[in-house]
């Protein structure tokens, strides 16, 4: 049974931690619905490390470009160096709010663990963020073209419009950074908040998604460091996972993360985020309904 639990928890975290549906909310929801004990620091470290490896592997080209150009390696031109250094600085700016929020708020939330009804409410908020982002994008496109949103065909409404991530400004980075800082509340999707903020600021769906995923790198890396610092602890009420379960957690989380990145980047080029909003609302309703059945 522990093998199934390790597999499910790692898969949920690998998928939902990348897709705009809230990894923390789905983890807490699954733990509650299945009446499972949570994984300890070692298991959380294995899962986070798997996610980090997948993110680095997928974006290795972007990371190589930024590092070599920012450090003026490989004969990079001055324009490329300036662009890379500006991009690194903007990513740092966008990462600062979530780092501060995690340091300031996350320990007490981690200690108390949000009640299931609070998680459900936060999941509903994630759904509203995604719906709001799509409605704002449609209004912006309609205003640019001088047409009413109701005059657009379904295909036109789903079309990806706006600026690409290479045009990100300091204001964009700041706005996205503060938006993703909301994700310290379990159930609020960091990816979803970042994408919604980017789209509201004029980025295309694809541009906002790529920016959100690049910003996942420092977030997940920070989680790895935090969990590594907790090794050796075995809090009460945690599952007794052994080395096999840790290996399963690492591999499944890595595979799930890789697939989720590919799926999400392909989807946002031709489709909207409303499918994710519907799923999050459905899952939140399931958790909320179960809580009333159990608690009464």
C-alpha positions, 0 to 999 in steps of 0.5 A, a space after each residue: 500500500 505504501 508503494 501505491 501511496 508514494 506513486 500517487 503522491 509523487 504523480 500528483 505533485 509532479 503534475 499539479 505542481 506544474 499545471 495551473 491547478 495547485 500542487 499543494 492543494 491537490 496534495 492536501 486534497 488527496 491526503 484528506 480524501 484517501 486518509 493517508 499520512 503525509 510523506 516526511 522530509 526525505 520523501 518531500 525532498 525526493 519528489 522536489 528533487 525529481 521535479 527540479 531535475 525535470 525542469 532543468 533538463 527541459 529548460 537546459 537550452 534556455 539556462 545554457 543561453 542565459 548563463 553563457 551570455 550573462 557571463 560573456 562566455 563563448 564569444 557572445 555579442 554585447 546585445 546578447 549579453 545585455 539581454 541575458 543579464 536583463 532576463 536574469 535580473 527580471 527573473 530574480 525580481 519576480 522570484 523575490 516576493 515568493 521567497 520572502 512570502 515562503 520565509 515569512 508565512 510558510 513555516 506556520 502554514 506548514 506546521 498547522 496544515 490548512 484545513 480541508 475547507 480552506 484548501 477547497 476555498 483556495 482551489 476555488 480562488 485558483 479557478 477564478 484567477 484562471 477564468 479572470 485571466 481569460 476574460 481579461 485577455 478577451 477584453 484586451 484583444 477585443 479593445 485592440 481590434 475594436 470589436 465586442 467579445 461576443 463577436 469573436 468566434 470560438 476559435 478566435 477567442 482561444 487564439 493566443 495573443 499578446 507579448 512574448 516573454 522576451 518583452 517582459 518589463 520590470 513592472 511585469 516581473 514585479 506583478 508576476 512575482 507578487 502574484 505567485 507569492 499568493 501560493 503560500 496558501 495551499 490550494 492557490 496555484 503558483 503557476 496559475 497565479 503567475 500565468 494569470 498576472 502575466 496575461 493581465 499585464 499583456 503577455 500572451 498565454 504562451 509567454 506568461 506560461 513560459 515565464 511562470 515555468 522558468 520561475 518554477 526553477 528557483 521556487 523548486 530549488 528553494 524547496 529542495 534546500 529547505 527539505 534538505 535542511 529537515 533531513 533526519 527529522 520524522 515528524 509524527 503522523 508521517 508515512 514510514 517511506 523507505 529507500 524504495 519509496 523515495 526512489 519511486 517518488 523521485 522518478 515519478 515526480 520527474 516523469 510527471 513534471 516533464 510531461 506536464 511541461 510539454 503538455 502545458 506549453 503545447 496546450 496554451 498555444 491553441 487553447 485557453 485555461 478554462 479546462 483547468 478552471 473547471 477541473 480545479 472547481 470540480 476537485 474543490 467541490 469534491 474536497 468540500 463535499 467530503 469534509 461535510 460528510 466527515 465533519 457533519 
